[in-house]
Amino acid sequence: MALRNAVMAALLEGEASGYDLAKGFDASVANFWMATPQQLYRELEKMEADGLVEARVVQQERRPNKRLFSLTEAGRRALSEFTSEPSRPGAIRDELLVKVQAVDAGDVTAVRAAIGERMEWARAKVARYERLRARLLGGRTEEEYLAHAERVGPYLTLMRGLSFEQENIRWAERATAVLERRLLARDR
């Protein structure tokens, strides 16, 4: 999937500056697509040149002017075409899992610590996703939101990111317990 599709999907929320998109990516899209602000700005320039987005300049006092981007009709068509294409399952490429795979030949304590760091990272993401979920729901039940919200895609992708990170925590807890038992048995 190209970054441009993720950017166009984010712009369905409405007009946004590159800065707003970068913040929004971190808060919402980051559970399934990562991009640096520099990548976003470069992609926005390409998308504007391709007619997928248009920008307007907003004059600001005591700050540089900012550009607000919005989807064009061509961008909406491109996004619609993208959603109709078949999707292939993603592949996991995770350096930590390579370390876990090789733990028997390596430093078990270091790998256990790396798993612990991943677990804390996942816990922080779960907390952030839960705050975003509460904001999206806005006091409504999940059923009310899903039945009446203008757009349900952001909520559904948030739920996937949340379940992914919860599973990361469960796996990390289990892997840590296994490694701790092995360390104890080895040290006896």
C-alpha positions, 0 to 999 in steps of 0.5 A: 500500500502506498503512503498516499492511500493512507494520507487520502484516507486521513483527509476524509476527516477533512482539510488538514495541514501537513502538521495536523496530518502528522499529529493525526497519523500518530494518534489514529493511523499509526496503529496500521501505518507509520510515516515520518512528518518528512515523508508526509510532506513529500507525499503531499507535494507529489499528491498535489502535483498529481491532482489528488489533493489541493492546498490553500494557504492560510495567512497567520500572524506571528507564525509562518503561513500554513497550507491546508490540504483537502481531497480533490474529486480525483483523490476521492476516485483514486481512494475509491479505486484503492478500496475496491482492489483486493488486499494481500495479508501483511507480513510481520518483519520484526527485529525483536522476533528474530532475537527471540528466535535466536535467544538460545544462542544469545543473551537471554537477559538482554532478550527478556529486557527487550521483550519488557520494553516492547510490552511497556511500549504496547501498554502505552499504545493501549492507553493512547488508543483507549483515550482515542476510543473514548474521544471517538465514542463521545459518551455513546455506547459502541453500538450507538456509535457504529449505528449513527457515526458518519464514518466508522472506518477510523473506529474499526481500524482503532479496534484492530490496533487496540487488539493488536497491542493487547495481544502483544502484551499477552505474548510478551507476558508469556514469553517473559515468564518462559524466559524467566523460568529457563533462567532460573532452571539454568542458574540452579 
